[in-house]
């Protein structure tokens, strides 16, 4: 029996019809009106992540998210959250930004086209991208990328 859905409602508990009223600690201590404790909304955490769009000829560089991060095993563009903390090169071209929300996180991704840097990863054609589970945040950034118009070379 789901007591929380049928008898022990947070706003109006029906203690008179409760099958476990005899063993209810809240009823015995007369604290029924305090349970459940009201919790405020979670504190929002803002994150700003630089995303590097690295293109060589007709391929774009993807990296797999490390095991100790959320969405581990998914694929994404190189970035300063999961990758090495690199300083943005002076030749970086801004492509745009995207906002992404995950539970308490408010994430702003700022995308930059850069010439090939020393990143590990897998070079993929745009048609190959559908074969990889790419995070939804990075799919938003990929919309900015138009391969023929924005090629960078090593």
HUQUI-V758434 format. One record per residue. N is the residue number from 1. PHI is phi in whole degrees, -180 to 180 (none if undefined). Layout:
n | phi
N | PHI
N | PHI
This chain:
n | phi
1 | none
2 | -93
3 | -62
4 | -65
5 | -92
6 | -113
7 | -127
8 | -93
9 | -72
10 | -61
11 | -93
12 | -143
13 | -67
14 | -105
15 | -61
16 | -66
17 | -107
18 | -83
19 | -72
20 | -117
21 | -58
22 | -63
23 | -104
24 | -79
25 | -68
26 | -62
27 | -69
28 | -62
29 | -92
30 | 54
31 | -122
32 | -57
33 | -72
34 | -95
35 | -115
36 | -76
37 | -65
38 | -77
39 | -116
40 | -72
41 | -65
42 | -66
43 | -71
44 | -78
45 | -113
46 | -93
47 | -130
48 | -122
49 | -123
50 | -86
51 | -115
52 | -107
53 | -95
54 | -113
55 | -121
56 | -130
57 | 57
58 | -112
59 | -124
60 | -119
61 | -90
62 | -119
63 | -127
64 | -93
65 | -66
66 | -66
67 | -63
68 | -92
69 | -121
70 | -59
71 | 60
72 | -55
73 | 91
74 | -72
75 | -107
76 | -158
77 | -77
78 | -57
79 | -157
80 | -91
81 | -89
82 | -102
83 | -102
84 | -66
85 | -79
86 | -97
87 | -81
88 | -62
89 | -64
90 | -65
91 | -83
92 | -65
93 | -107
94 | -65
95 | -105
96 | 150
97 | -139
98 | -144
99 | -102
100 | -145
101 | -117
102 | -133
103 | 42
104 | -92
105 | -95
106 | -114
107 | -107
108 | -113
109 | -99
110 | -112
111 | -97
112 | -134
113 | -86
114 | -132
115 | -72
116 | -50
117 | -107
118 | -86
119 | -112
120 | -84
121 | 158
122 | -126
123 | -86
124 | -129
125 | -81
126 | -64
127 | -71
128 | -75
129 | -57
130 | -68
131 | -84
132 | -111
133 | -78
134 | -91
135 | -59
136 | -65
137 | -62
138 | -78
139 | -64
140 | -62
141 | -69
142 | -61
143 | -65
144 | -77
145 | -91
146 | -120
147 | -52
148 | -63
149 | -85
150 | -127
151 | -91
152 | -123
153 | -125
154 | -71
